[in-house]
Amino acid sequence: MGDSQYSFSLTTFSPSGKLVQIEYALTAVSAGQTSLGIKASNGVVIATEKKLPSILVDENSVHKIQLLTPNIGVAYSGMGPDSRVLVRKSRKQAQQYKRLYNEPIPLSQLVRETAVVMQEFTQSGGVRPFGVSLLVAGFDDNGPQLYQVDPSGSYFSWKASAIGKNVSNAKTFLEKRYTDDMELEDAIHTAILTLKEGFEGQISGKNIEIGIVDASRKFRVLTPAEVDDYLAEVE
Amino acid sequence: MTKTTIDLPPKGGFSFDLCRRNAFLESQGTKMPKFRKTGTTIVGLVFKDGVILGADTRATEGEIVCDKNCEKIHYLAPNISCCGAGTAADTENVTDMVSSQLELHRYATGRDSRVVTALTMLKSHLFGYQGAVSAALVLGGVDVTGPHLHAVYPHGSTDTLPFATMGSGSLAAMAMFESRFKEGMTREEGIEVVCAAICAGIFNDLGSGSNVDLCVITKGGKEYLRNYQQPNPRSYTHSKGYHFTSGHTAILSSKIRALRNQVRVVEGDVMEEE
């Protein structure tokens, strides 16, 4: 491919007008475990696979869905350590906003600031882009919202989206099932069914993680017991 | 690496570059601006189930009361609160900053904040500024290790006590505590002693006044009792204005003049338009 000569340097465009390193970063994301999010009329749900490399890993210590502020949470697909850096930066930015304006940060502002950080790493020397896409879910004064942020720094607001492995099947499934007046409980069931579609092995509360935020504006990650209850309902 | 989008102030203490110039101006007769101090009586005590914090509500600017009902009990964490005496801006900003840092710490650790964490953050910050940040605090809360109460001084030293008072009214309040405090009081007894201590400050210290604010923190949660006691109610002028019943003013003489009252009915034609 003619692009391969331009693929080593992040800050050099290829003749076809692409930054090949960003394309490769997106490939890294597509190799990551599936995550998806659905925006309902009264809340948002995000879910992710939590396949651990060995049965000896203590699954209680692994938290893939993290809280950024009391009403905003995030899931990722791709390189876990990269997501940790972004989560830390976003949490700090949210606190700085609150100190400056005495107002909890609106979700769109937090997403934009995170995207700006990700873009900076595509236009600097000596660094590489982040190998993660993030699904940010929250409930603020503008209602429930779901955003996806890519390694290039571009972000979109979605009604429902999936990232990682198996993304095309998951998106087709979501397109069929999504309705605008869906409620949060239906959204959770749909999210579980979508994850189940591409899941290898036995799905249970121990190998998926689900985070929800409803009108109470408190984002929380469901306990494995609660996830098992929802799985039983879906059967 | 490019800079992040939000510029933080430069790290480190205050810049004292202008101090000599300010001292010179003052010696030449320029009036230095007065800053808002909280004068204050703030107290805390440990009771059977947790901690009770109390504060008055007067803020002064020199000799003038600039706020008759300010809030001196600040939020640090869902289970920790802090009363502040000294310069109002200093206490508010230092507690806001530590509250922000505690929230980030909670996300990173996944646990509730501990009172000693807040204490260490506050004292490190105050010590770094070598007393220039004039904030004297009474910090109290309940965490996994139990109820805690600390007094923090502007230079960064701390005391850990079962009962503490700070501010200009601290002596009046401490007198009440020393005579009435006992270990293991109930909530009602604790509230009574705290109110007595704050009222002692309100009535005997010029820098303290107005109302009593309380904050009761237990394992089950925090209860912020704003204006729990109001021993100095304000009397406002009546909305209908001043009203004097008759008999208030002495009558020296009276003269009655009847107005002539005549009505004459006259027949007439309807007015014609030209």
Chai-1 contact restraints between the chains, C-beta under 6 A:
chainA,res_idxA,chainB,res_idxB,connection_type,confidence,min_distance_angstrom,max_distance_angstrom,comment,restraint_id
A,L67,B,Y107,contact,1.0,0.0,6.0,A-B,restraint_1
A,R91,B,L104,contact,1.0,0.0,6.0,A-B,restraint_2
A,R91,B,Y107,contact,1.0,0.0,6.0,A-B,restraint_3
A,Q95,B,S100,contact,1.0,0.0,6.0,A-B,restraint_4
A,Q95,B,L104,contact,1.0,0.0,6.0,A-B,restraint_5
A,Q96,B,I6,contact,1.0,0.0,6.0,A-B,restraint_6
A,R99,B,S100,contact,1.0,0.0,6.0,A-B,restraint_7
A,V116,B,T5,contact,1.0,0.0,6.0,A-B,restraint_8
A,E120,B,T2,contact,1.0,0.0,6.0,A-B,restraint_9
A,S124,B,T2,contact,1.0,0.0,6.0,A-B,restraint_10
